[in-house]
Amino acid sequence: MTELENRLERFETLTAECELIARLATDSTKREFYLKLSERYRRLAVDMRQAIASQAAA
């Protein structure tokens, strides 16, 4: 597994963890924080997939 694939896996794991924490949070401020954080990790995962795809095409 390449470094980019490792990072992709990590971002996907962090996304899932943040979504879980947000679902379980009873405090609305924390819920919103973890939802925003999960969205940021999701965007990083998308960017990483694009980087992997462009590296494979080269």
Sequence and secondary structure as in RCSB ss.txt:
>XXXX:A:sequence
MTELENRLERFETLTAECELIARLATDSTKREFYLKLSERYRRLAVDMRQAIASQAAA
>XXXX:A:secstr
  HHHHHHHHHHHHHHHHHHHHHH  SHHHHHHHHHHHHHHHHHHHHHHHHHHHHHH 
